[in-house]
Amino acid sequence: MTAGKNPRNFKKKGQKKKVLHPFIKKEWYNVHVPSIFDNRVPTLTPCNKSAGQKNAADSLRGRVFEISLGDMNREAHENAWRKIKVQVEEVKGYDCYTNFHGMDITRDKLCTLVKKWHTLIEAFVQCKTVDGYLIRMFCIAFTRRQNKQVKATCYAKGSQRKLIRQKMMEIMVNEASKSTLKDLFKKFISESLGKEITKECSKIFPLQNVLIKKVKLLKKPKFDLTKLMELYTDKPEVAKPAATEDA
């Protein structure tokens, strides 16, 4: 071999690091949701173990979970298209306590509602709840054919659409401004807001499939642990009749 030629057989310094599975470093935490839902722990979440200055609780706080209502309530399989968003606000041991963060509906549900020869009416409104949360609500509605109608279409006039939108916004603002966030989510789940809008707007034009399509949480008040834990207290109205029966 000629002097000075590179034999190209370099030996690598140091051995190759052993690759560990990423889930060896992780721990599983229970995700608790407020007491208005039947299933209190609908899901689990993994998180890296606390190491050095990096605390596991800090990386869990602020996590947002999007869970189907069918997983949260026992008899809600027909309403599985509704998605509830919850955000972790407090971590105790291996339990994460969440608060409401928003609501949405699945795309396939929205696609089943949209039909030709009907008018789609949408409205959104921004308002503050009693407990200081700033939320934005989106409502959707569709015109309905009247009984014994011969005409194929049921389009609403521009003026009627404008009146319906005004009425929708008025009802949404009234309900939100006199309710807490917890009460408001109860109304969303029970569809009582949609029924009220249908009833009030039927004087202008008959409607169907009226839904609160989406809810966004824009601003929160300062974090208060006692207020968060109030969401996890059992329903007091359920306990009262039992006490009278024993007496």
C-alpha positions, 0 to 999 in steps of 0.5 A: 500500500502506498505511503500516506493513503487512507485505508478508510477503515475508521473505528468509531469512538464510543459504543452506540447508545441503547435505544429505550422505548419512549413509554418506559419514561412515562407514567399514566394519570387519570383524567377526571371530568366535572360531576355533571357527567356520569363517567367521572374518569373517561380517559387516561393520559401519559406523561414523562416522570418528574426528573430534576427540575422538570416536574410532571404536573407542570407539563400536564397543566393546560392539556386539552382533551376532546372527548365524545359525549357518548364516552362521558354519559351512559345513555348518550350513544345517540349524542356521541356526535357531540364533542366536549373539550376539557382542560387540566387545571389541577394535578393531585397525585395521579389525578388530573382535574379538568374544567370546561374548555369548549364544545364542538360537533363532528363533521359527519353529523354536520354533513347529515344536517345540510340538505338541498332546498332548505335554508341554512341560518347561522349566528354567533355571539360573544358574552360573559357568564356569571362566573366571569368566563368569556365565551363565543357560541355558534348556532346553526339552524335549518328551515323546515317544510310545513305540513301539506306543503306542495312546493319542493323548496322551503327557502326563507327570505333575507329579511326573515333570516335577519330576524331569526339571526337576531332572535338567536343572538338574543336568546344565547346572550340572555342564557349565557349572561344569567348562567354559570359555565357549569349550568350553561354546559348542562343546557348545551348537553340537554339541547334546551337552548336549541329547543327554545330557539326553535320555539321562538323563531317558529313565529318567523319561519318554521325551523328544524335541527337547531343546534349550538354547533360550537362553543369557544372559551376565550378568557378565564377568570383567575384560577381558584382551586375551591371553585374548581373543586365545586365542580366535583362535588356530588349533586346535593339535590340527589342526596336530599330525598334519601335523607327524608326516607330514612327519617 
